[in-house]
Amino acid sequence: MNPSASVTPNLRPHTIPPDPQDWLTTEEAAGKLGLNVKTLANMRSLGNGPCFHKIGGKVWYLGQDILAYQRRRRFIASGVRDEG
């Protein structure tokens, strides 16, 4: 067994935010959010992830939608959203 196969990658949001006008693939968007690609796909199917576009059977995320999703997920205390 490959020892690195059992290690979960350290998933953290990317330090450089996306440009609002960038079009990102699912892999790129997941990296920006610090999520596993499968997690982002699951969120998409449940309707609780960032907005996405489906063009020609391929899923795309607009940078401004990733930034908006990140802002909506900001809290100042448990259960208290930072509206500022």
C-alpha positions as CSV (number, residue, x, y, z in Angstrom):
1,M,0.0,0.0,0.0
2,N,1.2,3.4,-0.9
3,P,1.7,5.4,2.4
4,S,0.8,8.7,0.8
5,A,-2.5,7.3,-0.5
6,S,-3.9,7.2,3.1
7,V,-2.9,10.7,3.9
8,T,-5.6,13.3,3.6
9,P,-4.3,16.5,1.9
10,N,-4.2,19.6,4.1
11,L,-7.1,21.5,2.5
12,R,-6.9,25.3,3.1
13,P,-8.4,28.1,1.1
14,H,-5.9,29.5,-1.5
15,T,-4.1,32.6,-0.3
16,I,-4.6,34.5,-3.5
17,P,-8.3,35.2,-4.1
18,P,-9.6,34.8,-7.6
19,D,-10.0,37.7,-9.9
20,P,-13.7,38.6,-10.0
21,Q,-13.8,38.2,-13.8
22,D,-11.9,34.8,-13.9
23,W,-13.8,31.7,-15.0
24,L,-12.7,28.7,-12.9
25,T,-13.0,25.0,-13.3
26,T,-14.4,22.9,-10.5
27,E,-10.8,21.9,-9.6
28,E,-9.7,25.6,-9.5
29,A,-12.7,26.7,-7.5
30,A,-12.3,23.9,-5.0
31,G,-8.7,24.9,-4.5
32,K,-9.6,28.6,-4.0
33,L,-12.2,27.5,-1.3
34,G,-10.0,24.8,0.3
35,L,-12.4,22.1,-0.5
36,N,-12.2,18.6,-2.0
37,V,-13.5,18.5,-5.6
38,K,-16.0,15.9,-4.6
39,T,-17.2,18.1,-1.7
40,L,-17.8,21.0,-4.1
41,A,-19.7,18.8,-6.5
42,N,-21.8,17.5,-3.7
43,M,-22.5,21.1,-2.5
44,R,-23.5,22.0,-6.1
45,S,-26.0,19.1,-6.3
46,L,-27.5,20.1,-2.9
47,G,-27.7,23.7,-3.8
48,N,-25.7,25.0,-0.9
49,G,-22.4,25.9,-2.6
50,P,-21.3,28.9,-4.6
51,C,-23.3,29.9,-7.8
52,F,-22.1,28.1,-10.9
53,H,-22.6,28.1,-14.7
54,K,-23.1,25.1,-16.9
55,I,-21.9,25.8,-20.4
56,G,-21.7,23.0,-23.0
57,G,-22.0,20.3,-20.3
58,K,-19.0,21.7,-18.3
59,V,-19.3,23.5,-14.9
60,W,-17.7,26.9,-14.5
61,Y,-17.4,29.2,-11.5
62,L,-17.1,32.9,-11.9
63,G,-14.5,34.5,-9.6
64,Q,-17.0,37.0,-8.3
65,D,-19.3,34.2,-7.3
66,I,-16.5,32.5,-5.3
67,L,-15.7,35.8,-3.5
68,A,-19.4,36.4,-2.8
69,Y,-19.7,32.8,-1.3
70,Q,-16.7,33.4,0.9
71,R,-18.2,36.7,2.2
72,R,-21.5,34.9,3.0
73,R,-19.5,32.3,5.1
74,R,-17.9,34.9,7.4
75,F,-18.8,34.8,11.1
76,I,-17.7,36.9,14.1
77,A,-19.0,34.4,16.6
78,S,-20.8,31.1,16.6
79,G,-24.1,31.7,14.7
80,V,-23.4,35.5,14.3
81,R,-22.6,36.4,10.7
82,D,-20.3,39.4,9.9
83,E,-22.5,41.6,7.8
84,G,-19.8,44.2,7.3
